[in-house]
Amino acid sequence: MNPVFNPEREYLTISYKKFIENLAKDAGAFLKRRVGRIKKVSYKGRMNLVTDVDKRCDDLIVSRVKSAYPGHEILSEESGKGGADKSEWLWLIDPLDGTTNYVHGFNFFCVSIALMKNNTLLAGAVYDPMRDELFSAAKGTGAFLNHKRIEVSGIGRIDKALLSTGFPYGFGNSVKQNINNFVKLMKESQAVRRPGSAALDLCYVASGRFDGFWEMELHPWDTAAGVLVVKEAGGRVSNFKNELFNPFMNQIVATNRKLHKKILDVLRKETL
């Protein structure tokens, strides 16, 4: 049974989306202005970079959310949990997804912002300031790139598919597993890419640029907005066990639906 249309609920969801879109673009404009002007780079691990730009962009986003929605809880990569405590509303924020790319001048990075209510994704946006590409979605209203509707690809053969993945910062078993995954899927697909921003990888699946994406050991702020965009574009998102994905899972597979089982079959052989 289709859910009953609720004009008030629909209006509120779209208004959140507009707020997120505007905020993501403002934060992205800040990132673009600071390209090549990084003053400080530090490390959260041997490979996990963080810059003064991450932190200042996080301040911009979090302060705006707190001002507009003081009763909401916030989970951000850079500042952790904040805002109201134990709210049914949760903002998931990555002020700079692709920090390593940003530091090295490889222009594949973005801002990612999403809003959940009672563990349901309602609205989200991913903004690539260097290409001026805004991917956004609100639950039940479709997915958009610069306000034009997008949808996943129609590729049904894995040997014709362009896939993407990423690797965690540590050097544990998951890295070894994903190297094996990478090799296996590279042999079966047309090609595999590793651009370095999970949020943008997901949006590229949503827009048909990639036909599938998988990764391990991601965080809620990495995936929340992009997952909603993929779903609203007609794609499927799960963990490696084919359970419906939520942002607090650390394994993700996002596809155009047609390739989902084929990719899972390869991943399961390595990880189960």
Backbone as JSON, one array per atom type, in Angstrom:
{
  "sequence": "MNPVFNPEREYLTISYKKFIENLAKDAGAFLKRRVGRIKKVSYKGRMNLVTDVDKRCDDLIVSRVKSAYPGHEILSEESGKGGADKSEWLWLIDPLDGTTNYVHGFNFFCVSIALMKNNTLLAGAVYDPMRDELFSAAKGTGAFLNHKRIEVSGIGRIDKALLSTGFPYGFGNSVKQNINNFVKLMKESQAVRRPGSAALDLCYVASGRFDGFWEMELHPWDTAAGVLVVKEAGGRVSNFKNELFNPFMNQIVATNRKLHKKILDVLRKETL",
  "N": [[0.85, -1.2, 0.0], [0.56, 2.2, -0.87], [2.0, 5.02, 0.83], [-0.03, 7.44, 2.54], [-0.53, 10.57, 1.06], [0.77, 13.43, 2.49], [0.44, 16.7, 2.68], [1.57, 18.63, 4.46], [3.69, 17.25, 5.68], [5.18, 16.67, 3.39], [5.87, 19.24, 2.52], [7.47, 20.12, 4.67], [9.62, 18.31, 4.51], [10.75, 18.97, 2.0], [11.42, 21.6, 2.53], [13.44, 21.28, 4.42], [15.29, 20.07, 2.74], [15.92, 22.19, 0.99], [17.12, 23.96, 2.76], [19.39, 22.44, 3.46], [20.62, 22.19, 0.95], [21.32, 24.88, 0.38], [23.04, 25.37, 2.53], [25.07, 23.48, 2.08], [26.11, 24.45, -0.32], [27.1, 26.95, 0.48], [29.06, 26.15, 2.32], [30.68, 24.68, 0.59], [31.56, 26.71, -1.11], [33.22, 28.07, 0.64], [35.22, 26.09, 1.0], [36.26, 26.04, -1.6], [37.33, 28.61, -1.87], [39.47, 28.38, -0.17], [41.21, 26.58, -1.29], [44.5, 25.56, -1.87], [45.42, 27.23, 0.1], [45.91, 26.22, 2.61], [46.65, 26.27, 6.01], [47.35, 24.62, 8.12], [48.04, 21.22, 8.62], [47.12, 18.26, 10.13], [47.15, 14.99, 11.75], [44.89, 12.29, 12.15], [45.55, 9.75, 12.29], [48.05, 7.58, 10.81], [47.56, 7.98, 8.1], [45.27, 9.47, 7.9], [44.24, 12.52, 7.26], [43.66, 15.82, 8.6], [42.61, 19.17, 8.31], [42.99, 22.76, 8.96], [41.03, 23.86, 7.46], [38.99, 21.92, 7.24], [38.03, 22.05, 9.9], [37.19, 24.71, 10.19], [35.23, 24.86, 8.23], [33.47, 22.98, 9.25], [32.69, 24.34, 11.58], [31.24, 26.41, 10.41], [29.04, 25.04, 9.24], [27.89, 23.6, 11.42], [27.24, 25.64, 13.26], [25.31, 27.02, 11.84], [23.28, 25.08, 11.6], [22.67, 24.63, 14.32], [21.66, 27.15, 14.98], [19.38, 27.35, 13.36], [17.93, 25.04, 14.0], [17.67, 24.4, 16.95], [16.79, 22.36, 18.61], [17.69, 19.97, 17.61], [19.81, 17.07, 17.26], [23.31, 16.62, 16.52], [25.74, 15.03, 14.52], [28.94, 15.07, 13.64], [31.84, 14.65, 11.56], [34.13, 16.11, 12.33], [33.6, 17.51, 14.74], [32.24, 15.77, 16.35], [29.56, 14.63, 18.47], [26.84, 16.86, 19.07], [24.69, 19.71, 19.76], [21.2, 19.3, 20.6], [20.42, 16.81, 23.09], [19.75, 13.41, 22.6], [17.7, 13.73, 20.69], [14.96, 13.16, 18.39], [15.67, 13.95, 15.93], [18.46, 13.96, 13.78], [21.42, 15.29, 12.57], [23.81, 14.59, 10.09], [27.05, 15.14, 9.31], [29.65, 15.85, 7.09], [32.14, 17.94, 6.68], [34.21, 18.08, 4.84], [34.67, 15.82, 2.65], [37.05, 13.77, 1.45], [39.53, 14.73, 2.17], [42.3, 14.17, 1.91], [42.61, 14.24, -0.87], [42.0, 16.96, -1.22], [44.11, 18.26, 0.15], [46.26, 17.59, -1.46], [45.67, 18.81, -3.82], [44.12, 17.47, -5.64], [41.28, 17.55, -7.25], [38.79, 16.29, -6.2], [36.51, 16.27, -4.12], [34.16, 17.06, -1.48], [31.26, 18.52, 0.18], [29.14, 17.04, 2.57], [25.91, 16.63, 3.76], [23.28, 15.52, 5.79], [19.96, 14.74, 6.98], [18.31, 12.98, 9.49], [15.33, 11.47, 10.83], [14.18, 9.79, 13.56], [15.81, 7.61, 12.79], [15.36, 7.46, 10.07], [16.28, 8.48, 6.88], [15.72, 11.69, 5.73], [16.39, 13.98, 4.18], [19.04, 15.23, 2.11], [22.24, 16.43, 0.92], [24.98, 16.61, -1.35], [27.75, 18.37, -2.21], [29.89, 19.33, -4.76], [32.24, 21.6, -5.03], [34.18, 22.35, -6.92], [33.33, 21.54, -9.39], [30.91, 22.64, -9.37], [28.61, 21.09, -8.74], [25.67, 20.0, -7.46], [24.29, 17.51, -5.72], [21.26, 16.21, -4.63], [18.52, 15.21, -2.47], [15.24, 14.44, -1.28], [13.26, 12.48, 0.85], [11.14, 10.37, -0.93], [10.78, 12.1, -3.08], [12.48, 12.03, -5.24], [15.75, 12.18, -6.89], [18.33, 14.61, -7.52], [20.49, 16.51, -9.66], [21.93, 19.51, -9.6], [19.32, 20.47, -9.51], [18.03, 19.12, -11.53], [16.39, 16.17, -12.44], [17.79, 12.97, -11.72], [18.85, 9.57, -12.48], [19.73, 6.14, -11.84], [22.02, 4.04, -13.75], [21.3, 1.85, -16.59], [22.76, -0.42, -16.94], [23.21, -3.86, -17.16], [24.97, -5.93, -17.31], [27.84, -7.18, -15.79], [30.35, -7.13, -16.96], [30.26, -4.94, -18.5], [30.25, -2.86, -16.81], [31.15, 0.08, -14.95], [32.8, 0.46, -12.02], [33.28, 1.58, -8.58], [35.34, 2.08, -5.66], [36.74, 2.25, -2.31], [39.35, 2.54, 0.19], [39.98, 1.72, 3.6], [41.69, 3.66, 6.2], [43.36, 2.26, 7.91], [45.52, -0.69, 8.25], [44.48, -3.23, 8.46], [42.69, -6.42, 8.43], [40.51, -5.79, 6.81], [41.48, -4.16, 4.79], [43.12, -5.93, 3.35], [41.15, -7.74, 2.55], [39.61, -6.06, 0.93], [41.39, -5.39, -1.08], [41.56, -7.84, -2.35], [38.87, -8.01, -3.13], [38.83, -5.86, -4.9], [40.59, -6.73, -6.94], [39.24, -9.01, -7.9], [36.76, -7.93, -8.77], [37.69, -6.12, -10.62], [38.59, -7.79, -12.6], [36.19, -8.88, -13.45], [34.56, -6.75, -14.19], [34.14, -3.85, -16.41], [35.87, -1.82, -15.62], [37.45, -0.54, -12.62], [37.35, 2.15, -10.38], [39.02, 4.37, -8.05], [38.37, 6.98, -6.56], [38.37, 8.49, -4.1], [36.45, 9.78, -2.48], [33.79, 8.89, -0.75], [31.18, 9.91, -0.55], [30.81, 11.33, -2.95], [31.29, 9.22, -4.75], [28.98, 7.67, -4.29], [27.01, 9.44, -5.23], [27.73, 9.51, -7.87], [27.01, 6.97, -8.64], [24.26, 7.28, -8.38], [23.75, 9.08, -10.44], [24.36, 7.67, -12.69], [26.95, 7.62, -13.61], [28.8, 5.93, -12.4], [28.24, 2.42, -12.14], [28.14, 0.86, -9.95], [29.13, 0.68, -6.48], [31.27, -0.07, -3.77], [32.37, -0.36, -0.37], [34.32, -0.55, 2.7], [34.34, -0.11, 6.28], [33.35, 2.54, 6.62], [31.9, 5.67, 7.8], [28.96, 7.11, 9.44], [28.62, 9.83, 8.6], [29.95, 9.8, 6.19], [28.34, 8.45, 4.4], [25.55, 9.02, 4.59], [24.06, 11.18, 3.22], [24.64, 10.61, 0.51], [23.65, 8.0, 0.25], [20.85, 8.38, 0.45], [20.46, 9.88, -1.89], [21.15, 7.97, -3.86], [19.14, 6.01, -3.41], [16.81, 7.49, -3.97], [17.24, 7.91, -6.62], [16.65, 5.56, -7.75], [18.29, 3.41, -7.2], [19.84, 0.64, -5.41], [20.8, 0.01, -2.06], [22.8, -1.68, 0.24], [24.22, -3.72, 2.92], [27.04, -6.02, 2.93], [25.76, -8.39, 3.37], [23.41, -8.17, 2.13], [21.44, -6.87, 3.54], [19.14, -4.24, 4.14], [20.5, -1.02, 3.93], [21.72, 1.11, 6.55], [23.04, 4.21, 7.75], [24.76, 3.58, 9.87], [25.95, 1.2, 9.49], [28.97, -0.52, 8.57], [29.77, -1.57, 6.19], [29.18, -1.22, 2.75], [27.23, -1.48, -0.2], [26.33, -0.11, -3.18], [24.25, 0.14, -5.93], [22.94, 0.07, -9.34], [20.72, -1.48, -9.07], [20.32, -3.63, -10.95], [22.8, -4.83, -11.02], [23.27, -5.63, -8.48], [23.11, -8.18, -7.12], [25.08, -9.58, -8.51], [27.45, -8.23, -7.86], [27.44, -8.52, -5.07], [27.72, -11.3, -4.87], [30.41, -11.67, -5.52], [31.69, -10.2, -3.48], [30.85, -11.55, -1.15], [32.13, -14.0, -1.26], [34.65, -13.35, -0.45], [34.43, -12.13, 2.05], [32.74, -13.45, 3.8]],
  "CA": [[0.0, 0.0, 0.0], [1.33, 3.44, -0.92], [1.73, 5.9, 1.97], [-0.98, 8.53, 2.28], [0.15, 11.85, 0.81], [0.58, 14.4, 3.56], [1.03, 17.95, 2.17], [2.4, 19.3, 5.46], [4.92, 16.48, 5.8], [5.92, 16.86, 2.14], [6.42, 20.6, 2.53], [8.56, 20.19, 5.64], [10.76, 17.57, 3.99], [11.35, 19.76, 0.93], [12.03, 22.8, 3.12], [14.73, 20.82, 4.96], [16.19, 19.86, 1.6], [16.38, 23.5, 0.52], [18.07, 24.46, 3.77], [20.62, 21.67, 3.32], [21.25, 22.57, -0.32], [21.94, 26.2, 0.53], [24.14, 25.25, 3.47], [26.15, 22.74, 1.41], [26.74, 25.33, -1.3], [27.88, 27.96, 1.2], [30.25, 25.48, 2.84], [31.52, 24.36, -0.56], [32.2, 27.95, -1.56], [34.33, 28.3, 1.56], [36.3, 25.16, 0.65], [36.86, 26.44, -2.87], [38.15, 29.8, -1.63], [40.65, 28.02, 0.61], [42.08, 25.66, -2.03], [45.85, 26.07, -2.01], [45.74, 28.17, 1.17], [45.84, 25.49, 3.87], [47.66, 26.75, 6.96], [47.77, 23.59, 9.06], [47.61, 19.85, 8.37], [47.45, 17.34, 11.21], [46.82, 13.6, 11.45], [44.11, 11.5, 13.09], [46.2, 8.45, 12.16], [49.19, 7.76, 9.92], [47.14, 8.39, 6.76], [44.01, 10.21, 7.96], [44.55, 13.93, 7.41], [42.64, 16.82, 8.92], [43.19, 20.5, 8.11], [42.27, 23.87, 9.55], [39.87, 24.13, 6.61], [37.95, 21.0, 7.73], [37.48, 22.51, 11.16], [36.47, 25.98, 10.0], [34.03, 24.54, 7.46], [32.59, 22.33, 10.21], [32.12, 25.4, 12.41], [30.24, 27.12, 9.61], [27.85, 24.21, 9.07], [27.28, 23.27, 12.72], [26.65, 26.84, 13.84], [24.08, 27.32, 11.09], [22.27, 24.09, 11.98], [22.25, 24.91, 15.7], [20.86, 28.37, 14.99], [18.07, 27.12, 12.72], [17.22, 23.91, 14.6], [18.34, 24.2, 18.25], [16.34, 21.14, 19.27], [18.16, 18.8, 16.89], [21.13, 16.52, 17.58], [24.27, 16.73, 15.41], [26.9, 14.14, 14.51], [29.86, 15.57, 12.61], [33.15, 14.0, 11.58], [35.17, 16.91, 12.97], [33.27, 17.96, 16.1], [31.54, 14.72, 17.09], [28.15, 14.87, 18.78], [26.53, 18.17, 19.62], [23.29, 20.08, 19.68], [20.34, 18.74, 21.63], [20.74, 15.44, 23.46], [18.72, 12.38, 22.41], [16.59, 14.2, 19.87], [14.56, 12.26, 17.3], [16.29, 14.51, 14.73], [19.92, 13.84, 13.79], [22.16, 15.79, 11.4], [25.05, 13.87, 9.82], [27.79, 16.18, 8.6], [31.07, 15.75, 6.75], [32.43, 19.24, 6.06], [35.14, 17.91, 3.73], [34.88, 14.41, 2.33], [38.11, 13.76, 0.46], [40.54, 15.66, 2.67], [43.61, 13.87, 1.3], [42.56, 14.83, -2.22], [42.02, 18.41, -1.06], [45.45, 18.67, 0.55], [47.19, 17.37, -2.57], [45.23, 19.53, -5.0], [43.37, 16.59, -6.53], [39.99, 18.2, -7.02], [37.65, 15.4, -6.05], [36.13, 16.38, -2.72], [32.8, 17.6, -1.39], [30.55, 18.69, 1.45], [28.02, 16.11, 2.67], [25.02, 16.96, 4.88], [22.02, 14.78, 5.74], [19.09, 14.83, 8.15], [17.49, 11.81, 9.81], [14.36, 11.55, 11.91], [13.9, 8.44, 14.03], [16.63, 6.67, 12.0], [14.96, 7.48, 8.66], [16.85, 9.58, 6.14], [14.69, 12.56, 5.17], [16.9, 14.91, 3.17], [20.49, 15.3, 2.09], [22.9, 17.03, -0.24], [26.42, 16.47, -1.52], [28.13, 19.44, -3.12], [31.24, 19.37, -5.31], [32.39, 23.01, -5.39], [35.08, 22.56, -8.05], [32.52, 21.32, -10.59], [29.61, 23.27, -9.1], [27.6, 20.05, -8.87], [24.9, 19.8, -6.23], [23.43, 16.33, -5.71], [20.37, 16.36, -3.47], [17.32, 14.37, -2.46], [14.35, 14.38, -0.12], [12.58, 11.18, 0.83], [9.92, 10.26, -1.7], [10.62, 13.16, -4.09], [13.44, 11.87, -6.32], [17.13, 12.66, -6.73], [18.58, 15.71, -8.45], [21.8, 17.12, -9.86], [21.66, 20.92, -9.95], [17.86, 20.6, -9.6], [17.5, 18.31, -12.63], [16.23, 14.81, -11.96], [18.76, 11.97, -12.17], [18.53, 8.19, -12.16], [20.84, 5.21, -11.99], [22.22, 3.51, -15.1], [20.57, 0.64, -16.94], [23.7, -1.49, -17.25], [22.85, -5.11, -16.51], [26.07, -6.9, -17.42], [28.95, -6.69, -14.99], [31.51, -6.89, -17.8], [30.07, -3.62, -19.11], [30.03, -1.92, -15.71], [32.21, 0.87, -14.34], [32.59, 0.41, -10.58], [34.2, 2.36, -7.76], [35.53, 1.62, -4.28], [37.7, 3.01, -1.52], [40.06, 1.72, 1.16], [40.1, 2.35, 4.93], [43.0, 4.21, 6.5], [44.19, 1.3, 8.61], [46.11, -1.76, 7.45], [44.0, -4.49, 9.02], [42.15, -7.44, 7.54], [39.57, -5.25, 5.84], [42.25, -3.68, 3.64], [43.5, -7.11, 2.57], [39.94, -8.25, 1.92], [39.14, -5.2, -0.15], [42.32, -5.54, -2.2], [41.09, -9.03, -3.07], [37.63, -7.61, -3.79], [39.21, -4.97, -6.01], [41.17, -7.53, -8.02], [38.2, -9.86, -8.46], [35.78, -7.15, -9.51], [38.38, -5.52, -11.76], [38.62, -8.83, -13.63], [34.84, -9.16, -13.94], [33.89, -5.55, -14.7], [34.87, -3.12, -17.43], [36.95, -1.13, -14.92], [37.18, -0.09, -11.25], [38.01, 3.41, -10.03], [39.17, 4.63, -6.63], [38.58, 8.43, -6.56], [38.74, 9.01, -2.79], [35.37, 10.45, -1.75], [32.66, 7.98, -0.76], [29.94, 10.64, -0.79], [30.71, 11.58, -4.4], [31.13, 7.92, -5.4], [27.56, 7.31, -4.21], [26.25, 10.3, -6.11], [28.04, 9.11, -9.24], [26.12, 5.83, -8.9], [22.91, 7.83, -8.55], [23.62, 9.79, -11.72], [24.68, 6.77, -13.79], [28.37, 7.68, -14.01], [29.23, 4.62, -11.95], [27.15, 1.45, -12.09], [28.13, 0.27, -8.62], [30.15, 1.14, -5.54], [31.32, -0.79, -2.5], [33.47, 0.04, 0.51], [34.29, -1.07, 4.06], [34.79, 0.76, 7.37], [32.92, 3.93, 6.48], [31.21, 6.25, 8.95], [27.64, 7.64, 9.06], [28.7, 11.1, 7.86], [30.46, 9.52, 4.85], [27.38, 7.79, 3.51], [24.12, 9.31, 4.79], [23.45, 11.96, 2.14], [24.79, 9.9, -0.75], [22.73, 6.86, 0.24], [19.51, 8.86, 0.11], [20.47, 10.26, -3.31], [21.1, 6.73, -4.64], [17.82, 5.39, -3.29], [15.81, 8.3, -4.67], [17.53, 7.81, -8.05], [16.22, 4.24, -8.19], [19.29, 2.41, -6.92], [19.71, -0.19, -4.21], [21.93, 0.13, -1.14], [22.75, -2.7, 1.29], [25.53, -4.16, 3.38], [27.51, -7.17, 2.16], [24.82, -9.49, 3.59], [22.19, -7.77, 1.41], [20.47, -6.25, 4.44], [18.94, -2.84, 3.78], [21.57, -0.24, 4.54], [21.53, 2.34, 7.3], [24.36, 4.85, 7.81], [25.58, 3.1, 10.97], [26.63, -0.01, 9.05], [30.3, -0.15, 8.08], [29.96, -2.12, 4.85], [28.16, -0.67, 1.87], [27.18, -1.77, -1.63], [25.31, 0.71, -3.84], [24.24, -0.21, -7.35], [21.76, 0.42, -10.14], [19.82, -2.62, -8.79], [20.53, -4.76, -11.86], [24.1, -5.44, -10.75], [23.46, -5.78, -7.04], [23.39, -9.58, -6.77], [26.35, -9.98, -9.13], [28.55, -7.67, -7.05], [27.4, -9.17, -3.75], [28.25, -12.66, -4.99], [31.86, -11.58, -5.49], [32.1, -9.72, -2.17], [30.58, -12.54, -0.13], [33.14, -15.05, -1.33], [35.86, -12.91, 0.21], [34.25, -11.57, 3.39], [31.9, -14.28, 4.69]],
  "C": [[0.88, 1.25, 0.0], [1.01, 4.31, 0.28], [0.8, 7.03, 1.58], [-0.21, 9.83, 2.11], [-0.22, 12.83, 1.9], [1.23, 15.71, 3.14], [1.93, 18.65, 3.17], [3.74, 18.59, 5.61], [5.8, 16.68, 4.56], [6.58, 18.23, 2.11], [7.6, 20.7, 3.47], [9.8, 19.49, 5.13], [11.48, 18.36, 2.92], [12.0, 21.01, 1.5], [13.36, 22.45, 3.79], [15.74, 20.64, 3.83], [16.75, 21.19, 1.1], [17.39, 24.1, 1.48], [19.42, 23.76, 3.62], [21.35, 22.04, 2.03], [21.99, 23.9, -0.19], [23.16, 26.14, 1.44], [25.34, 24.54, 2.83], [26.86, 23.63, 0.4], [27.57, 26.42, -0.63], [29.17, 27.35, 1.75], [31.21, 25.13, 1.71], [32.24, 25.58, -1.11], [33.37, 28.31, -0.67], [35.5, 27.38, 1.24], [37.01, 25.6, -0.62], [37.76, 27.66, -2.69], [39.46, 29.46, -0.94], [41.58, 27.03, -0.11], [43.45, 26.3, -2.23], [46.28, 27.02, -0.91], [45.62, 27.5, 2.54], [46.98, 25.92, 4.78], [48.19, 25.64, 7.85], [47.18, 22.25, 8.66], [48.05, 18.99, 9.55], [46.92, 15.95, 10.85], [45.98, 13.0, 12.56], [44.6, 10.06, 13.12], [47.33, 8.65, 11.17], [48.78, 8.33, 8.57], [45.94, 9.32, 6.76], [44.27, 11.68, 8.28], [43.35, 14.72, 7.91], [43.32, 18.18, 8.84], [42.41, 21.55, 8.88], [41.01, 24.19, 8.75], [38.71, 23.22, 7.0], [37.23, 21.6, 8.94], [36.69, 23.81, 11.01], [35.18, 25.76, 9.2], [33.01, 23.85, 8.36], [31.92, 23.36, 11.11], [31.0, 26.14, 11.68], [28.93, 26.34, 9.55], [27.13, 24.0, 10.4], [26.61, 24.49, 13.33], [25.34, 27.2, 13.14], [22.96, 26.35, 11.45], [21.75, 24.36, 13.39], [21.35, 26.14, 15.77], [19.46, 28.12, 14.44], [17.25, 26.06, 13.44], [17.86, 23.56, 15.95], [17.92, 22.93, 18.97], [16.83, 19.86, 18.63], [19.54, 18.36, 17.38], [22.0, 16.54, 16.33], [25.37, 15.7, 15.61], [27.78, 14.54, 13.33], [31.2, 14.86, 12.71], [34.15, 14.78, 12.43], [34.86, 17.28, 14.42], [32.51, 16.94, 16.92], [30.08, 15.06, 17.32], [27.96, 16.23, 19.4], [25.06, 18.46, 19.47], [22.49, 19.47, 20.82], [20.69, 17.28, 21.89], [19.53, 14.54, 23.26], [17.48, 12.91, 21.69], [16.21, 13.13, 18.84], [15.16, 12.71, 15.97], [17.81, 14.42, 14.85], [20.5, 14.33, 12.47], [23.48, 15.05, 11.29], [25.87, 14.71, 8.85], [29.23, 15.76, 8.34], [31.44, 17.03, 6.02], [33.39, 19.16, 4.88], [35.41, 16.43, 3.55], [35.87, 14.34, 1.17], [39.24, 14.69, 0.86], [41.91, 15.42, 2.05], [43.68, 14.42, -0.11], [42.72, 16.35, -2.15], [43.43, 18.92, -0.76], [46.42, 18.59, -0.63], [46.77, 18.07, -3.86], [44.58, 18.65, -6.04], [41.89, 16.91, -6.31], [38.8, 17.25, -7.11], [37.33, 15.33, -4.57], [34.78, 17.07, -2.65], [32.42, 17.9, 0.05], [29.38, 17.72, 1.46], [27.22, 16.41, 3.93], [23.73, 16.17, 4.73], [21.27, 14.96, 7.06], [18.27, 13.55, 8.28], [16.47, 12.16, 10.88], [13.98, 10.13, 12.3], [14.54, 7.38, 13.13], [16.19, 6.54, 10.54], [15.57, 8.7, 7.98], [15.75, 10.4, 5.46], [15.2, 13.44, 4.03], [18.42, 14.93, 3.24], [21.0, 15.96, 0.84], [24.39, 16.78, -0.17], [26.82, 17.49, -2.58], [29.61, 19.38, -3.47], [31.51, 20.79, -5.8], [33.27, 23.25, -6.61], [34.36, 22.35, -9.38], [31.16, 21.99, -10.49], [28.47, 22.28, -9.34], [26.97, 19.77, -7.51], [23.98, 18.6, -6.42], [22.56, 16.42, -4.46], [19.15, 15.46, -3.61], [16.54, 14.62, -1.19], [13.52, 13.12, -0.25], [11.27, 11.25, 0.05], [9.75, 11.27, -2.82], [11.62, 13.05, -5.24], [14.8, 12.44, -5.99], [17.45, 13.65, -7.84], [20.06, 16.07, -8.5], [21.56, 18.52, -10.4], [20.19, 21.1, -10.33], [17.25, 19.93, -10.83], [17.5, 16.85, -12.2], [17.29, 13.87, -12.55], [18.27, 10.58, -11.81], [19.73, 7.31, -12.44], [20.9, 4.68, -13.42], [21.36, 2.27, -15.34], [21.47, -0.53, -17.27], [23.36, -2.75, -16.46], [23.92, -6.17, -16.54], [27.29, -6.35, -16.67], [30.19, -6.43, -15.84], [31.41, -5.58, -18.57], [30.03, -2.51, -18.06], [31.3, -1.2, -15.3], [31.9, 0.98, -12.85], [33.56, 1.32, -9.85], [34.26, 1.77, -6.35], [36.47, 2.57, -3.56], [38.31, 2.07, -0.5], [40.15, 2.45, 2.49], [41.53, 2.79, 5.19], [43.92, 3.22, 7.21], [44.73, 0.22, 7.69], [45.71, -3.13, 7.98], [43.46, -5.43, 7.96], [41.24, -6.87, 6.48], [40.28, -4.7, 4.61], [42.62, -4.84, 2.74], [42.29, -7.68, 1.84], [39.52, -7.38, 0.74], [40.11, -5.16, -1.32], [41.92, -6.75, -3.03], [39.78, -8.75, -3.8], [37.92, -6.8, -5.04], [39.71, -5.79, -7.2], [40.08, -8.37, -8.71], [37.21, -9.07, -9.31], [36.42, -6.42, -10.7], [38.41, -6.52, -12.92], [37.24, -9.02, -14.27], [34.17, -7.96, -14.6], [34.67, -4.93, -15.86], [36.06, -2.39, -16.83], [36.48, -0.79, -13.51], [37.99, 1.16, -10.98], [38.06, 3.56, -8.51], [39.43, 6.14, -6.44], [38.88, 9.05, -5.2], [37.71, 9.83, -2.06], [34.13, 9.57, -1.84], [31.35, 8.69, -1.08], [29.75, 10.92, -2.28], [30.58, 10.28, -5.18], [29.66, 7.51, -5.43], [26.72, 8.15, -5.17], [26.53, 10.0, -7.58], [27.27, 7.83, -9.61], [24.72, 6.34, -9.19], [22.7, 8.47, -9.91], [24.02, 8.94, -12.92], [26.12, 6.85, -14.27], [29.1, 6.43, -13.59], [28.01, 3.71, -11.93], [27.06, 0.76, -10.74], [29.29, 0.78, -7.79], [30.1, 0.25, -4.32], [32.48, -0.25, -1.67], [33.25, -0.55, 1.9], [34.78, 0.0, 5.02], [34.52, 2.24, 7.11], [32.17, 4.37, 7.74], [29.88, 6.86, 8.51], [27.7, 8.92, 8.24], [29.23, 10.91, 6.44], [29.33, 9.16, 3.88], [25.96, 8.35, 3.52], [23.49, 10.05, 3.61], [23.5, 11.21, 0.82], [23.86, 8.71, -0.87], [21.32, 7.29, -0.14], [19.42, 9.24, -1.37], [20.39, 9.01, -4.19], [19.71, 6.11, -4.6], [16.77, 6.16, -4.08], [16.04, 8.32, -6.18], [17.19, 6.43, -8.6], [17.21, 3.13, -7.93], [18.98, 1.6, -5.67], [20.98, -0.04, -3.38], [21.75, -0.9, -0.03], [24.13, -2.85, 1.92], [25.92, -5.4, 2.59], [26.61, -8.4, 2.33], [23.48, -9.23, 2.9], [21.08, -7.32, 2.33], [20.36, -4.77, 4.07], [19.85, -1.95, 4.6], [21.02, 0.87, 5.42], [22.93, 2.92, 7.53], [25.28, 4.36, 8.92], [26.17, 1.72, 10.7], [27.99, 0.38, 8.45], [30.7, -0.85, 6.78], [28.84, -1.61, 3.97], [28.35, -1.17, 0.43], [26.03, -0.95, -2.2], [25.38, 0.46, -5.34], [22.99, 0.34, -8.04], [20.66, -0.63, -10.02], [20.15, -3.82, -9.66], [21.81, -5.51, -11.55], [24.27, -5.86, -9.29], [23.86, -7.21, -6.66], [24.75, -10.0, -7.31], [27.54, -9.48, -8.3], [28.59, -8.32, -5.68], [27.98, -10.57, -3.79], [29.77, -12.67, -4.91], [32.34, -11.19, -4.09], [31.92, -10.78, -1.09], [31.63, -13.63, -0.11], [34.39, -14.67, -0.53], [35.64, -12.61, 1.7], [33.42, -12.45, 4.33], [32.71, -15.45, 5.25]]
}
